[in-house]
Amino acid sequence: MSQKTEIKINPEILKNTTKCRKDFSCLSGTRTDICKVELNVNDKIHFVKCLSDEPCDYKRSFGYSFICICPVRKELHNKYNI
């Protein structure tokens, strides 16, 4: 039986994520369309493949790909490899 990891995000990071349109649903563990981090550069620049066409205030075009500047998404990847 697999053990579920308890996700804890620094309250300061949550407070600084002011543009989330999805009410932090990425923290629920039930979303299947969370953007996939394809490349992480020094835990600061996260290139993502978006699995949804939903608008997102944290998604930025970068050439032919996208980067994510969401503080919570970056923490999820950096801390939990999610």
Buried (B, 14 or more C-beta within 10 A) or exposed (E): EEEEEEBEBEEEBBEEBEEBEBEEEBBEEEEEEBBEBEEBEEEEEBBBEBEEEEEBEBBEEEEEEBBBBBBBBBBBBBBEEB
